[in-house]
């Protein structure tokens, strides 16, 4: 009964505030005997030190600065919410980032069925365009939920899920998604099934587990065929006059980065997400400082490609790549090689190479690991379908390639 009472209390309070949600909403509050849920509309309404206190030093994508940068980016007119759970002393003991975004689900249809939305949208322009309530670190492959280590994690994760439900109801969003979780995360987060969520798949993530002190050791640990392939491709890139360098500051060329990122976005097959605005690069530079870098490829005095790089104490994260129009000339490979070099030099535990291009990433030593999503809909038929087709976004993971001679 206490849990039911607290959820009803949350509904009544948020309902009273619903008319001002998305404008100048004061924190919406619900309470039980030990904790209080407060929902904020901007990360700037929350004290940075209090927010970061439960994030830790190895989760850049959940920090106050990262979320402030995303907010400032003005990505596709997203609306952001920050549910927090506070104890009786007023300390934040759990929090998350939630955002509302329109997503085109027609991308998930097989090619032979793509004609259906193309024709239907001549009459109904928003056919299969769904307003999604998404809980995740925006523009990344990472979940956004942080919970203090000394409390009952499953119970507090469920309390945050109650807040996410209320946000979705207020926004009239019929699809809720809490993503992205590695297999090791599920021990805590499978409790979300108690809140009606289904466990479905996302595209897998490619990560390199770093076990070398230097880039030279990384290369020498490779089996001959893979090492020769890396050296051959690097030689080819260098022979074309291409060079890679690292930019600590990069906002002044944000329009170029956006144009290059759009080239890759338009050529990407399958599911696509947000188109990057100029503000993304400007904000990453301004808010994250030395936690963000840009690796760029130069040829004949012209910047022909780039890759965004984020780093915290444990992970080097490649986010977005872009290049000029025209045929590709080893730009992506050359930039990824530099990302790997930087990750090793940073003493990272992992180098996260993101989604897609799995075969190419496997060839440089990445493991392809499944990502899990907790999802539900207020539409019964959609929930029924998710339970029966849970692998809509999945990508078949092949047997791992034996890239390295042995694990040190």
C-alpha positions as CSV (number, residue, x, y, z in Angstrom):
1,X,0.0,0.0,0.0
2,X,2.7,2.6,0.8
3,X,4.1,2.4,-2.8
4,X,0.6,2.7,-4.2
5,X,-0.2,5.7,-2.1
6,X,3.0,7.5,-3.1
7,X,2.3,6.9,-6.8
8,X,-1.2,8.4,-6.4
9,X,0.2,11.3,-4.6
10,X,2.7,11.9,-7.4
11,X,-0.1,11.8,-10.0
12,X,-2.2,14.4,-8.1
13,X,0.6,16.8,-7.6
14,X,2.0,16.6,-11.1
15,X,-1.6,16.9,-12.5
16,X,-2.0,20.1,-10.7
17,X,1.2,21.4,-12.3
18,X,0.4,20.0,-15.8
19,X,-0.8,23.2,-17.2
20,X,2.7,24.7,-16.7
21,X,4.8,21.7,-17.6
22,X,7.3,22.7,-20.3
23,X,7.0,26.4,-19.5
24,X,8.0,27.5,-16.0
25,X,7.3,24.4,-14.0
26,X,8.3,24.5,-10.4
27,X,9.6,21.2,-9.1
28,X,6.8,18.6,-9.0
29,X,6.9,16.7,-5.7
30,X,5.7,13.4,-4.4
31,X,6.7,11.9,-1.0
32,X,6.7,8.8,1.0
33,X,8.0,8.5,4.6
34,X,11.7,8.5,3.6
35,X,12.1,10.1,0.2
36,X,10.8,12.9,-2.0
37,X,10.6,12.9,-5.8
38,X,11.2,16.3,-7.4
39,X,11.1,16.8,-11.2
40,X,13.0,19.7,-12.7
41,X,12.8,21.1,-16.2
42,X,16.4,22.2,-16.5
43,X,19.7,20.8,-15.2
44,X,20.5,24.4,-14.2
45,X,17.8,24.3,-11.5
46,X,19.8,21.6,-9.7
47,X,23.0,22.3,-7.8
48,X,26.0,20.9,-9.8
49,X,27.8,19.5,-6.8
50,X,24.7,17.8,-5.4
51,X,24.0,16.2,-8.9
52,X,27.5,15.0,-9.5
53,X,28.0,13.6,-5.9
54,X,26.3,10.3,-6.9
55,X,27.6,10.2,-10.5
56,X,31.2,9.4,-9.8
57,X,34.3,10.2,-11.9
58,X,33.8,7.5,-14.5
59,X,30.4,8.5,-15.9
60,X,30.9,11.7,-17.9
61,X,27.7,11.2,-19.8
62,X,25.6,11.5,-16.6
63,X,27.4,14.6,-15.3
64,X,25.9,18.0,-14.8
65,X,28.2,19.6,-17.4
66,X,27.4,17.0,-20.1
67,X,23.7,17.5,-19.6
68,X,24.1,21.2,-19.6
69,X,25.9,21.0,-22.9
70,X,23.1,18.8,-24.4
71,X,20.5,21.3,-23.2
72,X,22.3,24.2,-24.8
73,X,22.6,22.3,-28.0
74,X,18.9,22.7,-28.9
75,X,18.8,19.2,-30.4
76,X,15.6,18.6,-32.5
77,X,13.5,20.7,-30.0
78,X,13.8,18.1,-27.3
79,X,12.1,18.7,-23.9
80,X,14.1,17.7,-20.9
81,X,13.1,16.5,-17.4
82,X,15.3,15.6,-14.5
83,X,13.5,13.4,-11.8
84,X,15.5,13.4,-8.6
85,X,15.0,11.4,-5.4
86,X,15.9,13.1,-2.2
87,X,16.2,11.8,1.3
88,X,14.8,13.4,4.5
89,X,18.0,15.5,4.8
90,X,17.4,16.9,1.4
91,X,20.3,15.1,-0.2
92,X,19.9,13.7,-3.8
93,X,20.2,9.9,-3.6
94,X,19.0,9.0,-7.2
95,X,18.4,10.9,-10.4
96,X,18.0,10.5,-14.1
97,X,17.7,12.5,-17.4
98,X,14.5,12.1,-19.3
99,X,13.7,13.7,-22.6
100,X,10.7,13.9,-25.0
101,X,11.5,13.4,-28.7
102,X,9.6,12.5,-31.9
103,X,11.0,9.4,-33.5
104,X,10.2,7.9,-37.0
105,X,9.5,4.2,-36.4
106,X,9.0,3.6,-40.1
107,X,12.8,3.2,-40.2
108,X,12.3,-0.2,-38.5
109,X,10.2,-1.6,-41.3
110,X,11.8,-4.0,-43.8
111,X,12.6,-2.4,-47.1
112,X,9.8,-4.2,-48.8
113,X,7.3,-2.4,-46.6
114,X,8.7,1.1,-46.8
115,X,6.1,2.0,-49.4
116,X,3.4,1.9,-46.8
117,X,4.5,5.0,-44.8
118,X,5.6,6.8,-48.0
119,X,2.0,6.5,-49.3
120,X,0.2,6.9,-46.0
121,X,2.0,10.1,-45.1
122,X,0.6,11.9,-48.1
123,X,-2.7,11.9,-46.1
124,X,-1.4,11.5,-42.5
125,X,2.0,13.2,-42.2
126,X,2.8,11.8,-38.7
127,X,2.0,8.1,-39.6
128,X,4.5,6.0,-37.5
129,X,6.0,9.2,-36.0
130,X,5.9,8.5,-32.2
131,X,6.3,10.9,-29.3
132,X,8.7,9.0,-27.1
133,X,9.6,9.5,-23.4
134,X,13.2,8.4,-23.4
135,X,15.4,8.0,-20.3
136,X,19.0,7.9,-21.3
137,X,22.1,10.0,-21.6
138,X,21.2,12.0,-24.7
139,X,23.2,11.5,-27.9
140,X,25.1,8.6,-26.5
141,X,24.9,4.9,-25.8
142,X,24.6,5.1,-22.1
143,X,21.8,5.0,-19.5
144,X,21.2,8.1,-17.4
145,X,20.2,6.7,-14.0
146,X,22.5,7.3,-11.0
147,X,21.8,5.9,-7.6
148,X,23.9,6.4,-4.4
149,X,25.7,3.2,-3.5
150,X,24.6,3.0,0.1
151,X,20.8,2.8,-0.5
152,X,18.3,0.2,-1.7
153,X,19.0,0.5,-5.4
154,X,16.1,-1.6,-6.8
155,X,13.5,0.3,-4.7
156,X,14.8,3.7,-5.8
157,X,15.1,2.7,-9.4
158,X,11.4,1.8,-9.3
159,X,10.6,5.2,-7.7
160,X,12.4,6.9,-10.6
161,X,10.4,4.8,-13.0
162,X,7.2,6.1,-11.3
163,X,8.4,9.6,-12.0
164,X,9.1,8.7,-15.7
165,X,5.6,7.3,-16.0
166,X,4.2,10.6,-14.8
167,X,6.3,12.7,-17.2
168,X,5.0,10.5,-20.1
169,X,1.4,10.8,-19.0
170,X,1.7,14.6,-18.7
171,X,3.4,14.8,-22.2
172,X,0.8,12.5,-23.6
173,X,3.6,10.2,-24.8
174,X,2.5,6.6,-25.4
175,X,5.9,5.0,-25.7
176,X,8.4,4.9,-22.8
177,X,12.0,3.8,-23.3
178,X,14.7,3.5,-20.6
179,X,18.1,2.7,-22.3
180,X,21.0,1.6,-22.7
181,X,22.2,-1.2,-20.4
182,X,25.0,-3.8,-20.8
183,X,24.4,-7.3,-19.6
184,X,26.3,-6.5,-16.3
185,X,23.8,-3.7,-15.5
186,X,20.7,-5.9,-15.6
187,X,21.1,-7.3,-12.1
188,X,19.8,-4.0,-10.7
189,X,17.7,-2.7,-13.5
190,X,15.6,-5.8,-14.3
191,X,13.4,-4.6,-11.4
192,X,11.9,-2.2,-14.0
193,X,9.8,-5.2,-15.2
194,X,7.8,-4.7,-12.0
195,X,6.7,-1.4,-13.4
196,X,5.4,-3.0,-16.6
197,X,8.5,-2.6,-18.8
198,X,9.5,-5.2,-21.4
199,X,13.1,-6.1,-21.9
200,X,14.0,-5.5,-25.6
201,X,17.2,-5.1,-27.6
202,X,19.0,-2.1,-28.9
203,X,21.7,-2.2,-31.5
204,X,24.9,-3.6,-29.8
205,X,27.8,-1.4,-28.9
206,X,31.4,-2.0,-30.0
207,X,34.0,-1.6,-27.2
208,X,37.7,-2.3,-26.9
209,X,38.9,-3.5,-23.5
210,X,42.2,-1.8,-23.0
211,X,45.0,-4.1,-21.7
212,X,48.1,-2.4,-23.1
213,X,50.3,0.4,-21.8
214,X,51.2,1.8,-25.2
215,X,49.8,1.9,-28.8
216,X,52.9,-0.1,-29.9
217,X,52.0,-2.9,-27.5
218,X,48.4,-2.9,-28.9
219,X,49.8,-3.3,-32.4
220,X,52.3,-6.0,-31.5
221,X,49.6,-8.0,-29.6
222,X,47.6,-8.4,-32.8
223,X,47.7,-11.5,-34.9
224,X,49.7,-11.0,-38.1
225,X,46.8,-10.6,-40.5
226,X,45.1,-7.9,-38.5
227,X,48.3,-6.0,-37.7
228,X,49.2,-6.1,-41.4
229,X,45.8,-4.8,-42.3
230,X,46.1,-1.8,-39.9
231,X,49.5,-0.9,-41.1
232,X,48.5,-1.3,-44.8
233,X,45.5,1.0,-44.4
234,X,47.5,3.6,-42.4
235,X,50.2,3.6,-45.1
236,X,47.5,4.1,-47.8
237,X,46.0,7.0,-45.8
238,X,49.4,8.7,-45.3
239,X,50.3,8.1,-49.0
240,X,47.3,10.1,-50.0
241,X,48.6,13.1,-48.0
242,X,46.2,12.6,-45.2
243,X,47.2,13.5,-41.7
244,X,45.3,13.3,-38.4
245,X,45.6,15.9,-35.6
246,X,43.7,16.6,-32.3
247,X,41.9,19.8,-31.6
248,X,41.4,20.9,-28.0
249,X,39.2,23.8,-29.1
250,X,36.9,23.4,-32.1
251,X,33.7,25.4,-31.7
252,X,34.7,28.1,-34.3
253,X,34.3,25.5,-37.1
254,X,30.9,24.1,-35.9
255,X,29.1,24.7,-39.2
256,X,31.7,22.6,-41.0
257,X,31.4,19.8,-38.4
258,X,27.6,19.8,-38.8
259,X,27.9,19.6,-42.6
260,X,30.3,16.7,-42.4
261,X,28.1,14.9,-39.8
262,X,25.1,15.3,-42.0
263,X,27.0,13.6,-44.9
264,X,27.5,10.5,-42.7
265,X,23.9,10.7,-41.4
266,X,22.4,10.7,-44.9
267,X,24.5,7.8,-46.0
268,X,23.7,5.7,-43.0
269,X,21.5,2.8,-43.7
270,X,18.9,1.5,-41.2
271,X,17.8,3.3,-38.0
272,X,18.8,7.0,-37.7
273,X,18.5,9.3,-34.7
274,X,18.9,13.0,-34.3
275,X,20.5,15.3,-36.8
276,X,23.2,17.3,-35.0
277,X,22.8,21.1,-34.8
278,X,25.6,23.6,-34.7
279,X,25.0,24.1,-31.0
280,X,26.1,20.5,-30.3
281,X,29.7,21.2,-31.2
282,X,29.7,24.6,-29.6
283,X,28.3,23.3,-26.3
284,X,30.6,20.3,-26.1
285,X,33.6,22.6,-26.5
286,X,32.2,25.2,-24.0
287,X,30.9,23.0,-21.2
288,X,33.2,20.0,-21.3
289,X,36.6,21.7,-21.8
290,X,39.4,19.1,-21.8
291,X,36.9,16.3,-21.5
292,X,36.0,16.8,-25.2
293,X,38.3,16.6,-28.2
294,X,38.0,16.6,-31.9
295,X,40.2,14.4,-34.1
296,X,40.4,15.7,-37.6
297,X,41.8,14.4,-40.9
298,X,43.6,17.0,-43.1
299,X,44.4,16.5,-46.8
300,X,46.0,19.1,-49.1
301,X,45.4,21.7,-46.5
302,X,41.7,21.0,-46.1
303,X,39.9,19.3,-43.2
304,X,38.1,16.4,-44.8
305,X,36.7,14.5,-41.8
306,X,36.4,14.6,-38.0
307,X,35.4,12.6,-35.0
308,X,34.1,13.8,-31.7
309,X,35.8,12.3,-28.6
310,X,34.7,12.4,-25.0
311,X,36.7,11.0,-22.0
312,X,36.3,10.4,-18.3
313,X,38.4,8.5,-15.8
314,X,37.6,5.1,-17.2
315,X,36.3,5.4,-20.8
316,X,37.3,7.1,-24.1
317,X,34.1,7.6,-26.1
318,X,33.8,8.2,-29.8
319,X,30.5,9.8,-30.5
320,X,29.9,11.3,-33.9
321,X,32.0,11.1,-37.1
322,X,31.6,13.3,-40.2
323,X,33.3,13.8,-43.6
324,X,33.1,15.8,-46.7
325,X,31.0,14.7,-49.7
326,X,32.5,12.4,-52.2
327,X,34.3,9.1,-52.2
328,X,35.7,7.9,-48.9
329,X,39.5,7.7,-48.6
330,X,40.3,5.9,-45.3
331,X,39.1,8.9,-43.3
332,X,37.0,6.8,-40.8
333,X,39.8,4.2,-40.3
334,X,42.5,6.9,-39.8
335,X,40.3,8.7,-37.2
336,X,39.4,5.5,-35.3
337,X,43.0,4.5,-35.2
338,X,43.8,7.9,-33.5
339,X,40.9,7.4,-31.1
340,X,42.4,4.0,-30.1
341,X,45.8,5.6,-29.6
342,X,44.3,8.3,-27.4
343,X,42.3,5.8,-25.4
344,X,45.4,3.8,-24.6
345,X,47.5,6.9,-23.8
346,X,44.7,8.0,-21.4
347,X,44.9,4.7,-19.6
348,X,41.2,4.1,-20.2
349,X,39.6,0.8,-19.2
350,X,37.5,0.8,-22.4
351,X,37.4,2.6,-25.7
352,X,33.7,2.9,-26.7
353,X,33.4,3.0,-30.5
354,X,29.6,3.2,-30.5
355,X,27.0,1.6,-32.8
356,X,27.3,0.3,-36.4
357,X,30.2,-0.7,-38.7
358,X,30.7,-3.8,-36.5
359,X,32.9,-5.8,-38.9
360,X,35.3,-2.9,-39.3
361,X,35.4,-2.3,-35.6
362,X,35.9,-5.9,-34.8
363,X,39.0,-5.9,-37.1
364,X,40.7,-3.4,-34.8
365,X,39.9,-5.4,-31.7
366,X,36.4,-4.2,-30.5
367,X,34.1,-6.6,-28.8
368,X,30.5,-6.4,-30.0
369,X,28.3,-6.4,-26.9
370,X,24.5,-6.5,-26.6
371,X,22.6,-3.4,-25.2
372,X,19.3,-3.8,-23.5
373,X,16.4,-1.4,-23.3
374,X,13.4,-1.4,-21.0
375,X,10.3,-0.3,-22.9
376,X,6.6,-0.1,-22.6
377,X,3.6,1.5,-24.2
378,X,0.2,2.7,-23.0
379,X,-1.2,1.1,-26.1
380,X,-1.9,-2.6,-25.3
381,X,-1.3,-3.8,-28.8
382,X,2.2,-2.2,-28.9
383,X,3.1,-3.8,-25.6
384,X,1.9,-7.2,-26.9
385,X,4.1,-6.8,-29.9
386,X,7.2,-5.8,-27.9
387,X,6.8,-8.9,-25.8
388,X,6.7,-11.1,-28.9
389,X,9.2,-9.3,-31.1
390,X,11.8,-8.1,-28.5
391,X,14.7,-8.0,-31.0
392,X,13.5,-5.4,-33.5
393,X,16.6,-3.3,-33.2
394,X,19.0,-6.2,-32.7
395,X,22.0,-6.8,-34.9
396,X,23.3,-10.4,-35.1
397,X,26.5,-10.7,-33.2
398,X,29.0,-13.0,-34.9
399,X,31.5,-15.2,-33.1
400,X,34.3,-12.9,-31.8
401,X,37.3,-12.6,-34.1
402,X,40.6,-13.7,-32.7
403,X,42.3,-10.3,-33.4
404,X,44.9,-10.7,-30.6
405,X,47.4,-13.4,-30.0
406,X,46.2,-13.8,-26.4
407,X,44.8,-11.7,-23.6
408,X,47.6,-10.3,-21.5
